[in-house]
Amino acid sequence: MSKLSQSKKVAEYLENNANQRFTAKDLAKAITELYPEDYIEKRKNPRFISDQDFIAQIVAEIGAQKQGIIKHSLNIKWQDKPRPRVYWYDDIQTDIDDQKVIEQEETPLSVNDLSEHELYPILIDYLSSEHQLYCLRIDEKRSGNNLGSGGNQWLHPDIVAIEPVAQRWHQHVKTCVLQGGGQSVRLWSFEVKKVLTMGNVRKSFFQAVSNSSWASEGYLVATSISDSRVEQELRMLSALHGIGVILLSIENPSESELILPAMKRAEIDWQSVNRIVEENADFKDFIDSVSNYYQTGSIRARDWDIGSI
């Protein structure tokens, strides 16, 4: 198995094919063919019904890892417009001063260029690299329709995650926790919105409250907060209901900010968890993976939408 990170694989492929332009989809197909052994476990994820679904996930990850890709070489360039974004390796030697000029001339990626769904892999990259969480996207299309039109948007969040807090503990401590009924994992929940304004802040917040009531920690995530009034409203609501707020950086996920921490619940609401399991197949897969961790103490990479862990 290769020890190269995914961003390094992309960077090397671009360098080996200098002056050719590639979309993220081109790159996803190329690196999965060049390093098939690195993707064996990931391909086994039951969420990938077809190879197209698998490639779409790699495409999303490459988009979220743009900053990591270009850090490997000053000669790697990209262009966001016209869409889709393309990457290439310019074999004309670029020095640091030239690179600064190039970066200043780039049109910054705007949240208006992205759909809400395109924010999910960016959030996952941040959560995995900065909080060491293992994340899974919950697809509303895999829910039953028992609650009527629009009912599921108040049932489950966009992203869920496990924090395996006991993963590095001594085995004797793990045994004590298991036998004593203590918490060896924490489960997180995330509701994602593009922008929070006075027009949508309360609805968005209470959607997060509804979707995250079962979790150890629940968060509302947005790329921007329109003004100070919205921030003040969020602070008040967070203090009352315990939902945290994350400000997501689309250009550099590692610079995202957890501006309001969530209230940490001592116990997971398993009754609510069971209700969501019965409604959504992705959430059932999530709980199956959590159950596997409880039993084995190990994380299977194929079960998760892995970012930069």
C-alpha positions as a Markdown table, in Angstrom:
| # | Residue | x | y | z |
|---|---|---|---|---|
| 1 | Met | 0.0 | 0.0 | 0.0 |
| 2 | Ser | 1.3 | 3.5 | -0.9 |
| 3 | Lys | 2.2 | 5.8 | 1.9 |
| 4 | Leu | 1.3 | 8.9 | -0.2 |
| 5 | Ser | -1.5 | 11.1 | 1.0 |
| 6 | Gln | -4.3 | 11.7 | -1.6 |
| 7 | Ser | -3.1 | 15.3 | -2.2 |
| 8 | Lys | 0.4 | 14.0 | -2.8 |
| 9 | Lys | -0.9 | 11.4 | -5.3 |
| 10 | Val | -2.7 | 14.2 | -7.2 |
| 11 | Ala | 0.3 | 16.5 | -7.1 |
| 12 | Glu | 2.6 | 13.8 | -8.5 |
| 13 | Tyr | 0.2 | 12.9 | -11.2 |
| 14 | Leu | 0.0 | 16.5 | -12.3 |
| 15 | Glu | 3.8 | 16.8 | -12.3 |
| 16 | Asn | 4.1 | 13.6 | -14.4 |
| 17 | Asn | 1.6 | 15.1 | -16.9 |
| 18 | Ala | 2.9 | 18.6 | -17.0 |
| 19 | Asn | 1.1 | 21.3 | -18.9 |
| 20 | Gln | -2.1 | 19.2 | -19.3 |
| 21 | Arg | -5.3 | 20.4 | -17.6 |
| 22 | Phe | -7.4 | 18.0 | -15.6 |
| 23 | Thr | -10.8 | 18.2 | -13.8 |
| 24 | Ala | -11.2 | 16.7 | -10.3 |
| 25 | Lys | -13.1 | 13.9 | -12.0 |
| 26 | Asp | -10.1 | 13.2 | -14.3 |
| 27 | Leu | -7.8 | 13.2 | -11.3 |
| 28 | Ala | -10.0 | 10.9 | -9.3 |
| 29 | Lys | -10.2 | 8.3 | -12.0 |
| 30 | Ala | -6.4 | 8.5 | -12.6 |
| 31 | Ile | -5.2 | 8.1 | -9.0 |
| 32 | Thr | -7.7 | 5.3 | -8.2 |
| 33 | Glu | -6.3 | 3.4 | -11.2 |
| 34 | Leu | -2.7 | 4.2 | -10.3 |
| 35 | Tyr | -3.1 | 3.2 | -6.6 |
| 36 | Pro | -5.9 | 0.6 | -6.6 |
| 37 | Glu | -4.6 | -1.0 | -3.4 |
| 38 | Asp | -5.0 | 2.2 | -1.5 |
| 39 | Tyr | -8.8 | 2.3 | -2.2 |
| 40 | Ile | -9.7 | -1.3 | -1.7 |
| 41 | Glu | -11.2 | -0.7 | 1.8 |
| 42 | Lys | -12.9 | 2.6 | 0.8 |
| 43 | Arg | -14.6 | 0.9 | -2.2 |
| 44 | Lys | -16.2 | -1.6 | 0.2 |
| 45 | Asn | -18.3 | 1.1 | 1.8 |
| 46 | Pro | -21.9 | 0.0 | 1.2 |
| 47 | Arg | -22.9 | 3.6 | 0.5 |
| 48 | Phe | -21.1 | 3.3 | -2.9 |
| 49 | Ile | -23.8 | 1.5 | -4.8 |
| 50 | Ser | -21.9 | 2.0 | -8.1 |
| 51 | Asp | -18.4 | 2.9 | -9.2 |
| 52 | Gln | -19.8 | 6.3 | -10.2 |
| 53 | Asp | -20.8 | 6.9 | -6.5 |
| 54 | Phe | -17.3 | 6.0 | -5.4 |
| 55 | Ile | -15.6 | 8.3 | -7.9 |
| 56 | Ala | -18.0 | 11.2 | -7.0 |
| 57 | Gln | -16.7 | 10.9 | -3.4 |
| 58 | Ile | -13.1 | 11.1 | -4.5 |
| 59 | Val | -13.9 | 14.1 | -6.6 |
| 60 | Ala | -15.5 | 15.8 | -3.6 |
| 61 | Glu | -12.4 | 15.1 | -1.5 |
| 62 | Ile | -10.0 | 16.4 | -4.1 |
| 63 | Gly | -12.0 | 19.6 | -4.3 |
| 64 | Ala | -11.8 | 20.0 | -0.5 |
| 65 | Gln | -8.1 | 19.3 | -0.5 |
| 66 | Lys | -7.1 | 22.0 | -3.1 |
| 67 | Gln | -4.9 | 23.9 | -0.6 |
| 68 | Gly | -3.1 | 20.7 | 0.3 |
| 69 | Ile | -2.5 | 19.8 | -3.3 |
| 70 | Ile | -0.9 | 23.1 | -4.3 |
| 71 | Lys | 1.3 | 23.1 | -1.2 |
| 72 | His | 3.3 | 20.2 | -2.8 |
| 73 | Ser | 4.6 | 22.4 | -5.6 |
| 74 | Leu | 4.8 | 26.1 | -6.6 |
| 75 | Asn | 4.2 | 24.9 | -10.2 |
| 76 | Ile | 0.7 | 23.5 | -9.6 |
| 77 | Lys | -2.0 | 25.9 | -10.8 |
| 78 | Trp | -5.7 | 25.8 | -10.8 |
| 79 | Gln | -8.6 | 27.8 | -12.4 |
| 80 | Asp | -12.1 | 28.0 | -10.9 |
| 81 | Lys | -13.9 | 29.7 | -13.7 |
| 82 | Pro | -15.4 | 28.7 | -16.0 |
| 83 | Arg | -16.5 | 25.7 | -14.0 |
| 84 | Pro | -15.6 | 22.9 | -13.5 |
| 85 | Arg | -12.3 | 23.8 | -11.8 |
| 86 | Val | -9.2 | 22.5 | -13.6 |
| 87 | Tyr | -5.7 | 21.8 | -12.3 |
| 88 | Trp | -2.3 | 21.6 | -14.1 |
| 89 | Tyr | 1.4 | 21.5 | -13.5 |
| 90 | Asp | 3.2 | 24.4 | -15.2 |
| 91 | Asp | 6.8 | 23.2 | -16.0 |
| 92 | Ile | 8.0 | 26.8 | -16.3 |
| 93 | Gln | 10.0 | 27.4 | -13.1 |
| 94 | Thr | 8.0 | 29.5 | -10.6 |
| 95 | Asp | 9.7 | 31.3 | -7.7 |
| 96 | Ile | 8.0 | 32.4 | -4.5 |
| 97 | Asp | 7.4 | 36.0 | -5.6 |
| 98 | Asp | 5.8 | 34.8 | -8.9 |
| 99 | Gln | 3.5 | 32.4 | -6.9 |
| 100 | Lys | 2.4 | 35.3 | -4.7 |
| 101 | Val | 1.3 | 37.2 | -7.8 |
| 102 | Ile | -0.5 | 34.2 | -9.2 |
| 103 | Glu | -2.4 | 33.7 | -6.0 |
| 104 | Gln | -3.4 | 37.3 | -5.8 |
| 105 | Glu | -4.7 | 37.2 | -9.4 |
| 106 | Glu | -6.9 | 34.1 | -8.6 |
| 107 | Thr | -10.6 | 34.7 | -8.2 |
| 108 | Pro | -11.4 | 33.5 | -4.7 |
| 109 | Leu | -13.8 | 30.7 | -4.6 |
| 110 | Ser | -17.2 | 32.1 | -3.6 |
| 111 | Val | -19.9 | 30.3 | -1.6 |
| 112 | Asn | -22.2 | 31.3 | -4.4 |
| 113 | Asp | -20.2 | 28.9 | -6.7 |
| 114 | Leu | -21.0 | 26.0 | -4.4 |
| 115 | Ser | -24.1 | 24.0 | -3.6 |
| 116 | Glu | -24.8 | 23.0 | 0.0 |
| 117 | His | -23.8 | 19.5 | -0.9 |
| 118 | Glu | -20.4 | 20.6 | -2.1 |
| 119 | Leu | -19.8 | 22.0 | 1.4 |
| 120 | Tyr | -20.0 | 18.5 | 3.0 |
| 121 | Pro | -16.5 | 17.2 | 2.0 |
| 122 | Ile | -15.0 | 20.6 | 3.0 |
| 123 | Leu | -16.6 | 20.2 | 6.5 |
| 124 | Ile | -15.5 | 16.6 | 6.7 |
| 125 | Asp | -11.9 | 17.6 | 5.9 |
| 126 | Tyr | -11.9 | 20.1 | 8.7 |
| 127 | Leu | -13.5 | 17.8 | 11.2 |
| 128 | Ser | -11.1 | 14.9 | 10.5 |
| 129 | Ser | -8.0 | 17.0 | 10.4 |
| 130 | Glu | -8.7 | 19.4 | 13.3 |
| 131 | His | -10.9 | 17.3 | 15.6 |
| 132 | Gln | -9.9 | 13.7 | 14.6 |
| 133 | Leu | -13.5 | 12.7 | 13.9 |
| 134 | Tyr | -14.6 | 9.9 | 11.6 |
| 135 | Cys | -17.5 | 11.3 | 9.6 |
| 136 | Leu | -20.3 | 10.0 | 7.4 |
| 137 | Arg | -22.7 | 11.9 | 5.1 |
| 138 | Ile | -26.4 | 11.2 | 5.8 |
| 139 | Asp | -28.3 | 11.3 | 2.5 |
| 140 | Glu | -31.9 | 12.3 | 2.8 |
| 141 | Lys | -32.6 | 10.3 | -0.3 |
| 142 | Arg | -32.0 | 7.1 | 1.7 |
| 143 | Ser | -34.8 | 8.0 | 4.2 |
| 144 | Gly | -38.3 | 6.6 | 4.3 |
| 145 | Asn | -41.1 | 9.0 | 3.6 |
| 146 | Asn | -43.1 | 8.1 | 6.7 |
| 147 | Leu | -43.2 | 11.7 | 8.0 |
| 148 | Gly | -44.6 | 13.3 | 4.8 |
| 149 | Ser | -43.1 | 15.9 | 2.5 |
| 150 | Gly | -40.1 | 17.7 | 4.1 |
| 151 | Gly | -40.5 | 15.8 | 7.4 |
| 152 | Asn | -37.0 | 14.2 | 7.2 |
| 153 | Gln | -35.2 | 17.5 | 7.2 |
| 154 | Trp | -36.1 | 17.8 | 10.9 |
| 155 | Leu | -35.2 | 14.2 | 11.7 |
| 156 | His | -31.5 | 13.7 | 10.8 |
| 157 | Pro | -28.5 | 16.0 | 10.2 |
| 158 | Asp | -26.3 | 16.3 | 7.1 |
| 159 | Ile | -23.1 | 14.9 | 8.7 |
| 160 | Val | -22.6 | 12.6 | 11.7 |
| 161 | Ala | -19.3 | 11.6 | 13.3 |
| 162 | Ile | -17.8 | 9.4 | 15.9 |
| 163 | Glu | -15.0 | 10.6 | 18.3 |
| 164 | Pro | -13.4 | 7.3 | 19.5 |
| 165 | Val | -12.1 | 8.9 | 22.7 |
| 166 | Ala | -10.9 | 5.5 | 24.1 |
| 167 | Gln | -8.9 | 4.6 | 21.0 |
| 168 | Arg | -5.5 | 5.4 | 22.5 |
| 169 | Trp | -6.3 | 4.3 | 26.1 |
| 170 | His | -4.7 | 1.4 | 27.8 |
| 171 | Gln | -6.6 | -1.9 | 27.2 |
| 172 | His | -7.3 | -2.2 | 31.0 |
| 173 | Val | -8.9 | 1.2 | 31.1 |
| 174 | Lys | -11.0 | 0.3 | 28.0 |
| 175 | Thr | -12.2 | -2.8 | 29.8 |
| 176 | Cys | -13.1 | -0.8 | 33.0 |
| 177 | Val | -15.1 | 1.7 | 30.9 |
| 178 | Leu | -16.9 | -1.1 | 29.0 |
| 179 | Gln | -17.8 | -3.1 | 32.1 |
| 180 | Gly | -18.8 | 0.0 | 34.0 |
| 181 | Gly | -21.0 | 1.4 | 31.3 |
| 182 | Gly | -18.9 | 4.4 | 30.7 |
| 183 | Gln | -18.6 | 6.4 | 27.5 |
| 184 | Ser | -15.8 | 5.3 | 25.2 |
| 185 | Val | -17.1 | 7.2 | 22.2 |
| 186 | Arg | -18.8 | 10.5 | 21.6 |
| 187 | Leu | -21.2 | 11.0 | 18.7 |
| 188 | Trp | -21.4 | 14.4 | 16.9 |
| 189 | Ser | -24.0 | 15.8 | 14.6 |
| 190 | Phe | -23.8 | 18.7 | 12.0 |
| 191 | Glu | -26.5 | 20.6 | 10.2 |
| 192 | Val | -25.0 | 22.6 | 7.2 |
| 193 | Lys | -26.2 | 25.9 | 5.7 |
| 194 | Lys | -24.5 | 28.1 | 3.2 |
| 195 | Val | -25.2 | 31.5 | 4.9 |
| 196 | Leu | -27.0 | 32.5 | 8.1 |
| 197 | Thr | -29.1 | 35.7 | 7.9 |
| 198 | Met | -31.8 | 37.2 | 10.1 |
| 199 | Gly | -34.3 | 35.6 | 7.6 |
| 200 | Asn | -33.2 | 32.0 | 8.2 |
| 201 | Val | -31.2 | 31.9 | 11.4 |
| 202 | Arg | -34.0 | 30.7 | 13.7 |
| 203 | Lys | -35.3 | 28.1 | 11.3 |
| 204 | Ser | -31.8 | 26.8 | 10.7 |
| 205 | Phe | -30.9 | 26.7 | 14.4 |
| 206 | Phe | -34.0 | 24.9 | 15.4 |
| 207 | Gln | -33.5 | 22.4 | 12.6 |
| 208 | Ala | -30.1 | 21.7 | 14.1 |
| 209 | Val | -31.8 | 21.3 | 17.6 |
| 210 | Ser | -34.3 | 18.9 | 16.2 |
| 211 | Asn | -31.7 | 16.9 | 14.2 |
| 212 | Ser | -29.0 | 16.8 | 16.9 |
| 213 | Ser | -31.0 | 16.2 | 20.1 |
| 214 | Trp | -29.6 | 12.6 | 20.3 |
| 215 | Ala | -25.9 | 13.4 | 20.0 |
| 216 | Ser | -23.1 | 14.0 | 22.4 |
| 217 | Glu | -22.5 | 17.3 | 20.7 |
| 218 | Gly | -24.6 | 19.1 | 18.0 |
| 219 | Tyr | -23.5 | 21.9 | 15.6 |
| 220 | Leu | -24.9 | 24.3 | 13.1 |
| 221 | Val | -22.4 | 25.0 | 10.3 |
| 222 | Ala | -22.3 | 27.9 | 7.9 |
| 223 | Thr | -19.8 | 29.6 | 5.6 |
| 224 | Ser | -20.7 | 33.1 | 6.8 |
| 225 | Ile | -22.9 | 35.0 | 9.2 |
| 226 | Ser | -24.4 | 38.0 | 7.6 |
| 227 | Asp | -24.1 | 40.6 | 10.4 |
| 228 | Ser | -23.7 | 41.1 | 14.1 |
| 229 | Arg | -27.4 | 40.8 | 14.8 |
| 230 | Val | -27.3 | 37.2 | 13.5 |
| 231 | Glu | -24.3 | 36.4 | 15.6 |
| 232 | Gln | -26.0 | 37.8 | 18.7 |
| 233 | Glu | -29.1 | 35.7 | 18.0 |
| 234 | Leu | -26.9 | 32.6 | 17.6 |
| 235 | Arg | -25.2 | 33.3 | 21.0 |
| 236 | Met | -28.6 | 33.6 | 22.7 |
| 237 | Leu | -30.0 | 30.4 | 21.1 |
| 238 | Ser | -26.8 | 28.5 | 21.8 |
| 239 | Ala | -26.9 | 29.4 | 25.4 |
| 240 | Leu | -30.5 | 28.3 | 25.7 |
| 241 | His | -30.3 | 25.0 | 23.7 |
| 242 | Gly | -26.7 | 23.9 | 23.7 |
| 243 | Ile | -26.1 | 23.7 | 19.9 |
| 244 | Gly | -22.7 | 25.0 | 18.9 |
| 245 | Val | -21.8 | 27.0 | 15.8 |
| 246 | Ile | -18.9 | 26.4 | 13.3 |
| 247 | Leu | -17.9 | 29.0 | 10.7 |
| 248 | Leu | -16.6 | 27.0 | 7.7 |
| 249 | Ser | -13.7 | 28.3 | 5.5 |
| 250 | Ile | -14.3 | 27.0 | 2.0 |
| 251 | Glu | -10.8 | 28.1 | 0.8 |
| 252 | Asn | -8.9 | 26.6 | 3.7 |
| 253 | Pro | -10.8 | 24.1 | 5.9 |
| 254 | Ser | -8.2 | 24.1 | 8.6 |
| 255 | Glu | -8.9 | 27.8 | 9.2 |
| 256 | Ser | -12.6 | 27.1 | 10.0 |
| 257 | Glu | -13.6 | 28.4 | 13.4 |
| 258 | Leu | -15.7 | 26.8 | 16.2 |
| 259 | Ile | -17.1 | 30.1 | 17.3 |
| 260 | Leu | -19.7 | 28.7 | 19.8 |
| 261 | Pro | -18.9 | 25.3 | 21.5 |
| 262 | Ala | -21.8 | 22.9 | 21.9 |
| 263 | Met | -23.0 | 21.7 | 25.3 |
| 264 | Lys | -21.5 | 18.3 | 25.9 |
| 265 | Arg | -24.2 | 15.8 | 26.8 |
| 266 | Ala | -23.1 | 13.1 | 29.2 |
| 267 | Glu | -25.4 | 10.5 | 27.6 |
| 268 | Ile | -26.5 | 9.7 | 24.1 |
| 269 | Asp | -30.2 | 9.5 | 23.5 |
| 270 | Trp | -30.4 | 6.0 | 22.2 |
| 271 | Gln | -34.2 | 6.1 | 21.9 |
| 272 | Ser | -33.9 | 9.0 | 19.4 |
| 273 | Val | -31.1 | 7.2 | 17.7 |
| 274 | Asn | -33.3 | 4.1 | 17.2 |
| 275 | Arg | -36.0 | 6.3 | 15.6 |
| 276 | Ile | -33.6 | 7.7 | 13.0 |
| 277 | Val | -32.1 | 4.2 | 12.4 |
| 278 | Glu | -35.6 | 3.0 | 11.4 |
| 279 | Glu | -36.0 | 5.9 | 8.9 |
| 280 | Asn | -32.6 | 6.3 | 7.2 |
| 281 | Ala | -30.3 | 3.6 | 5.7 |
| 282 | Asp | -27.1 | 5.8 | 6.0 |
| 283 | Phe | -27.8 | 6.5 | 9.7 |
| 284 | Lys | -28.2 | 2.7 | 10.2 |
| 285 | Asp | -24.8 | 2.2 | 8.6 |
| 286 | Phe | -23.4 | 4.8 | 11.0 |
| 287 | Ile | -24.7 | 3.1 | 14.0 |
| 288 | Asp | -23.6 | -0.3 | 12.7 |
| 289 | Ser | -20.0 | 1.2 | 12.5 |
| 290 | Val | -20.3 | 2.6 | 16.0 |
| 291 | Ser | -21.5 | -0.8 | 17.2 |
| 292 | Asn | -18.5 | -2.4 | 15.5 |
| 293 | Tyr | -16.1 | 0.0 | 17.3 |
| 294 | Tyr | -17.7 | -0.8 | 20.7 |
| 295 | Gln | -17.2 | -4.5 | 20.0 |
| 296 | Thr | -13.7 | -4.4 | 18.5 |
| 297 | Gly | -12.1 | -1.1 | 19.5 |
| 298 | Ser | -11.0 | -0.5 | 16.0 |
| 299 | Ile | -12.0 | 1.9 | 13.2 |
| 300 | Arg | -12.6 | 0.4 | 9.7 |
| 301 | Ala | -11.6 | 3.1 | 7.2 |
| 302 | Arg | -14.0 | 1.7 | 4.6 |
| 303 | Asp | -17.0 | 2.7 | 6.8 |
| 304 | Trp | -16.2 | 6.4 | 6.8 |
| 305 | Asp | -15.9 | 9.4 | 4.6 |
| 306 | Ile | -12.3 | 10.0 | 5.5 |
| 307 | Gly | -10.8 | 13.5 | 5.3 |
| 308 | Ser | -7.2 | 14.2 | 6.4 |
| 309 | Ile | -7.0 | 11.9 | 9.4 |
